[in-house]
Amino acid sequence: MLFEIEPGYFYAAMYVSYTLNVMQAGFFWLTTYMLTHNTTSPWLYISVILGGCFLLSPVNFRYSRVFLLYWLSPKVHYQPHLDTDDKISHP
């Protein structure tokens, strides 16, 4: 069976990953502010945001593609008539 994802799928997943990363950075910034009430140290915020985004990068990698495939691509649907076990002959 030959499987092809829609054209531009991985570029679109990159944008979804960027959006998830920005939302997580905002969450880490807000959480850090609520816990510490520190407004004078930018290194605290930079380290927490970069560390948190680095730790969640595998989650972003996986779920950006999942969100794009199942929620943000309304025209892509399973077509059972195309699901065959045809052998592709290679020369």
Order of alpha helices (4+ residues) and beta strands (2+ residues): alpha-alpha-alpha
